[in-house]
Amino acid sequence: MTKSEEFDRGLLHMFTEEVGERATDIEQALLAIEDTGEADEKLRLQEQLLRMAHSLKGAAGLLQVRGVEAICHWMEEVLSITVNEQLVLEKSKLDLLLTAADAIRDAALLLESGETLPPAHGESVVDALKAAIARRADHRGGKPKLGPPSGGLKVPVRASDTDGSMRVSADRLDTLLYRSGELLSFNAIIRRHAEEASLLREQARKLRGVGTEFATLAASIEIGLRQLATSLRQDMRVMHSTATALDHEVRHARTQPFAEACKGFDRVVRDVASASGKLAELEIKGGEIEIDRSILSGLQDSLRHLVRNAVAHGIQRPEERRAAGKPEKGKVLITAAISGDRMEVRVEDDGRGLDVALLSKAAGEALEEVKDEAQLLRRVFEPGVSTSATVTNLSGRGIGLDIVKRNVETLRGTAEISQVPTGGAAFTLTLPLTLATVRTLEVIAGKHVLTIDTASVQRVIRIHAQDFAMSGHRCIVRTPIGPIPFVDLATWLGVQLGRGDIRQAMPAIIVDAPGGPIAVLVDAVAGEQELLARPLGPRLAKVRRYSAGTVLPDGHIALLLNVAALAEAAAEARLPDGARVPQPIPTVRRKVLVVDDSKYIRTLVKLILEGAGYDVVMASNGKEAFDQLRDRGADVVVADVDMPSMNGFELTEAIRQSERFADTPVVLVTGRGTLEDKVRGLRAGANAYLRKDQFDAQHFLETMRRVV
């Protein structure tokens, strides 16, 4: 590649970044014009827009990016009329200019991906801008002035062009941070060398008594080792101070205001509200808080979805809000705050809140059986669960929130949901301040060293065999903070236990997790220290048990445990070998009526259920099943949908209309996989709806335990 080609490529890269930034600035200014009620402020913002369009047109012309140049030119024509004649942009013009900003951003994305901008890019937008000018000219009885604005336009030089700042790629900043983290880790190695030198000095001192011929030599070695240990400690302090200062500066260089993650969200609120016939506004608090750019970039997509979700699901239409005594315009509030070494982001709306009855039905749970509303609300993070009764292009498919949860867990964070007492729903995301380093507690499970983020650790305790108990169908352990669920780490990971007799006291880590504290049983606790964290890479990206790899001072890797995955495991934990429940609860065999016109399917489901301890009776169609239910009863019904005489939907409706069996749980297991069929089944009264093509015995038995 010639120097000229390298120069042109460098210019194009700089221009691409400029286009993206300018498109965002133009969009923000247009939305500000729409929101403000003062005519003077609108005119000031329109002048600012004119300067932006003029500046970007000049840069596009220099690099011969004709599509962007044409869009900017005709934006400039529209804006120059309003500025010269002191007119306020009307809504149709604002919408048109927002479309133009979108076309400019699309151009930036194409250029960033290395593609060449097609000559026809933005032609439809340019035609619409020309038509808007022509309509105004026709209205005034004259021809549009198609040249540049008269009198020349002075474009101010941006401060960032002359204040000594420069662009640095995010990858280079990431590399610098990892290098500074390695220096901090290396400091622990120097400390260990200093301790080894001190130990050798003590051994040399003992040589003095071996014999007079070694006394002088031993004294000389002892003095040398003492001086070496002292020098190492001094070097360690200097290095620690320098590395800490470097780490602080690099971290500061990587930070951006939280408001950067919220750029464009006011446009999202405007567009979603407009598309659904609603009025809504966005408010951001804590936008000035400085956040690590890696957290910021990873958080943006999740926040965008939560904002869309708040407007599409939560905010009501103006007439509904008036009837409820609320302002016609709803509000979405994003709040960021720092708490210790964690960041908390809350997305809240003042809408209707979550419909618990609809959610329980979508999640396959009977409302009257719901004992823990907070646990039910967390079901919205599961795939396929939606609180929308209808499917639109904005909501109802039950996807999105599960992606939000996975994205937040990838950032070593947690996601929680709650109802707002005054009306509305709130999503709270808790995240670390940086992904480069993490303060960890090192634990031993079998022969493996693993780490837990200390931000999630409440305390370390010791428990005994008699501390285990049963609460309903759940195993728990008694602790100083009360009975809580637990997970045996070695058993969960499938490694050999490294501890002795269970009757001896064992270490347990009490961890704050989504849904409340849990106890993590370990073989030993090794210590606590700040470690360098590394991403797991694409091969382990879907392994939810771990959220990162941490580098120990000796260079070995210790995997960082995902607290959310630990909490899910604790909900299904079994007693460790040797532990005894003080008062075992006798099991009750439940009777299940299995209904399917396929003998093979009936037999397969019967074998699975009997293996899990259920009593099973069978029927070949819905009518036969309902007759059996009336004559002999059952604790739960598992039915197909497509059957002769009476299908599964009709059977479910008949059960719900019966006074005697109205509360009997019904699980539909069917080959029908469309969303419409699932909604029909749940509306008929089914507690759960499972597809045969995705049938999993373990998931089926978990569903049975939940509904019985």
Order of alpha helices (4+ residues) and beta strands (2+ residues): alpha-alpha-alpha-alpha-alpha-alpha-alpha-beta-alpha-beta-beta-alpha-alpha-beta-beta-alpha-alpha-alpha-beta-beta-beta-beta-beta-beta-beta-beta-alpha-beta-beta-beta-beta-beta-alpha-beta-alpha-beta-alpha-beta-alpha-beta-alpha-beta-alpha
